[in-house]
Amino acid sequence: MSRRRTLGPRKKLALLVSAVTVAGGGAFVMASTSNASQTPTTKSAADSTVCQGLATALGNNQKFIEGQRASPDAQSEARIANREAVIAEIELKQEASGCTVGESAQDSRPARPEQPAQPAPDEQAGGDDAAQPPGGDGAAASGEQVCNGSTVTLSGEGGAPAASSDRFPAGTRLKVTNLDNDKSTTVEVTGVSGSCALLNDAAFEQVREPGRFLIRRALIEKVG
């Protein structure tokens, strides 16, 4: 005759505690996994061309502000206030694009604000180039290639198509061609920035590829 083995009260309590612990641990793992899947992921400049363009634009504006604070003049406060508003707009674009908000990347070329523009060897004052309208075939043919290897991004500023530059004075005409889609725009330099050619929003829209804030393969020409 066999005997049935029965569990004492202490063993029953120990088994019950173990079961609750295992169940609780499983619930914790499931909750942790669920929370992790709901955590939004952000992209850095290294992960996305869009984020890299916005980071470069942010860096250019920060660099400009640093320059104004280092060598202020009567208009520096107004310029800084304008660029701070531009930075706020760029950060909104970073957030909307899923980028790391506030990530900044300086342009690959150092700023040289005091370097004068170098005219082409055969450029003469009052020549035919000065009489040609922006973007004309003649201007494209006689343009002097400058800033070889520079990338082009946007400043975030509004207004009519224009550019700012760290080496060309106001009034200089630059033709910027996006070699990835063969679109080009010829604009006048209207201010100072931290890169060779920084396009405002209207000018950048004329040459950009959809969804991109950086032109990696750019041809920049001085046409007037």
C-alpha positions in Angstrom: 0.0 0.0 0.0 1.5 3.3 -1.2 1.6 6.5 0.8 0.8 9.8 -0.7 3.3 12.4 0.1 1.8 15.7 1.4 3.4 19.1 1.7 3.7 20.8 5.0 2.4 24.4 5.5 6.0 25.8 5.3 6.7 24.1 1.9 3.4 25.3 0.5 4.1 28.9 1.5 7.6 28.7 0.0 6.3 27.4 -3.3 3.6 30.2 -3.4 6.2 32.9 -2.8 8.4 31.5 -5.6 5.5 31.5 -8.0 4.6 35.1 -7.2 8.3 36.1 -7.7 8.6 34.5 -11.1 5.3 36.0 -12.2 6.3 39.4 -11.0 9.7 39.1 -12.8 8.0 38.2 -16.0 5.6 41.2 -15.7 8.6 43.5 -15.1 10.4 42.2 -18.2 7.3 42.7 -20.3 6.7 46.2 -18.9 10.4 47.1 -19.5 10.2 45.8 -23.1 7.0 47.7 -23.7 8.4 50.9 -22.3 11.6 50.5 -24.4 9.5 50.1 -27.6 7.6 53.3 -26.8 10.7 55.4 -26.2 11.2 57.6 -29.3 14.6 57.3 -31.1 16.4 60.3 -32.4 18.9 60.4 -35.3 22.2 62.1 -35.1 24.0 63.9 -37.9 26.1 60.7 -38.5 22.9 58.7 -39.2 21.0 61.1 -41.5 21.8 63.5 -44.2 18.8 65.6 -43.2 20.1 65.8 -39.6 23.7 66.6 -40.8 22.4 69.5 -42.9 20.4 70.9 -40.0 23.4 70.4 -37.6 25.7 72.2 -40.1 23.2 75.1 -40.4 23.0 75.4 -36.6 26.8 75.3 -36.3 27.1 78.1 -39.0 24.7 80.3 -37.1 26.4 79.7 -33.8 29.8 80.4 -35.3 28.4 83.7 -36.7 27.2 84.7 -33.3 30.5 83.9 -31.7 32.2 86.1 -34.3 29.9 89.0 -33.6 30.5 88.7 -29.8 34.2 88.6 -30.3 34.3 91.7 -32.5 31.1 93.6 -31.8 29.9 96.7 -33.7 26.9 98.9 -33.6 24.7 96.3 -35.4 26.0 93.2 -33.6 23.1 93.0 -31.1 20.5 93.1 -33.9 22.4 90.5 -35.9 22.8 88.2 -32.9 19.0 88.5 -32.1 18.2 87.6 -35.7 20.5 84.6 -35.7 19.2 83.4 -32.3 15.7 83.4 -33.8 17.1 81.4 -36.8 18.6 78.9 -34.4 15.3 78.4 -32.7 13.7 77.7 -36.1 16.4 75.2 -37.0 15.9 73.4 -33.7 12.2 73.1 -34.5 13.1 71.5 -37.8 15.4 69.1 -36.0 12.6 68.0 -33.7 10.2 67.6 -36.6 12.7 65.6 -38.5 13.5 63.3 -35.6 17.0 64.6 -35.2 18.9 65.3 -32.0 17.7 68.8 -31.1 20.5 71.2 -30.5 23.2 69.0 -32.3 25.6 71.3 -34.0 28.3 70.8 -36.6 30.7 73.4 -37.8 31.4 73.8 -41.5 34.5 71.9 -42.7 36.2 75.1 -43.8 37.4 77.7 -41.1 35.9 81.1 -41.2 38.1 83.8 -42.7 36.0 87.0 -42.5 38.9 89.3 -43.2 40.2 87.6 -46.4 39.2 89.7 -49.4 37.7 88.1 -52.4 40.3 87.3 -55.1 39.2 88.4 -58.6 39.8 86.2 -61.6 43.0 87.0 -63.5 41.2 88.2 -66.5 38.4 89.9 -64.7 38.1 93.7 -65.5 36.0 96.3 -63.9 33.0 97.3 -66.0 33.3 94.2 -68.3 30.5 92.3 -69.9 29.9 90.2 -66.8 28.6 93.2 -64.8 25.9 93.8 -67.4 24.6 90.3 -67.5 21.5 89.3 -65.3 22.0 86.8 -62.5 21.8 83.2 -63.6 22.4 84.0 -67.3 24.3 81.7 -69.6 27.1 84.2 -69.9 27.5 84.4 -66.1 27.6 80.6 -65.9 30.3 80.4 -68.7 32.6 83.1 -67.2 32.2 82.2 -63.5 35.3 81.6 -61.4 35.0 78.4 -59.4 35.6 79.1 -55.7 35.5 77.2 -52.4 36.2 73.9 -54.1 35.0 71.0 -51.9 32.7 73.1 -49.7 29.2 71.8 -48.8 26.3 74.1 -48.9 23.4 74.4 -46.4 20.8 76.9 -45.4 20.9 79.7 -42.9 17.2 79.5 -41.9 16.7 83.2 -42.8 13.7 84.3 -44.8 13.4 86.9 -47.5 14.2 86.9 -51.2 16.8 84.5 -52.4 20.2 85.6 -51.1 23.4 84.2 -49.5 25.9 85.1 -46.8 29.6 84.3 -46.8 32.7 84.4 -44.7 35.0 85.6 -47.5 33.0 87.5 -50.1 31.7 91.0 -49.4 28.1 92.2 -49.8 27.2 92.7 -53.4 29.2 89.7 -54.7 27.1 87.4 -56.9 27.6 83.7 -56.4 26.2 80.9 -58.5 25.5 77.7 -56.6 24.9 74.4 -58.5 23.7 71.2 -56.8 25.6 68.6 -58.9 23.2 65.9 -57.6 20.2 67.3 -59.5 21.8 70.0 -61.8 19.7 72.8 -60.2 21.4 76.1 -59.8 20.7 79.5 -58.4 22.6 82.8 -58.7 22.2 85.0 -55.7 23.8 88.1 -54.2 25.8 88.1 -50.9 23.9 90.2 -48.4 25.7 89.4 -45.1 28.4 87.5 -43.2 28.2 83.9 -42.2 30.5 81.1 -41.0 30.9 79.4 -44.4 31.8 80.2 -48.0 28.2 80.2 -49.3 25.3 79.9 -46.9 21.9 80.1 -48.7 18.8 81.5 -47.1 15.6 79.5 -47.2 14.3 80.8 -50.5 17.6 80.3 -52.4 18.1 76.8 -50.9 14.6 75.8 -52.0 15.7 76.5 -55.6 18.5 73.9 -55.6 17.6 71.4 -52.8 16.7 67.8 -53.2 13.4 67.0 -51.4 13.8 66.3 -47.7 17.5 67.3 -47.7 19.1 70.2 -45.8 22.7 69.7 -47.1 24.3 69.8 -50.6 27.3 67.6 -50.5 28.3 68.0 -54.1 28.2 71.7 -54.9 29.7 73.9 -57.5 30.2 77.4 -56.3 31.1 80.1 -58.8 31.8 83.8 -58.4 30.0 85.5 -61.2 30.1 89.2 -60.3 
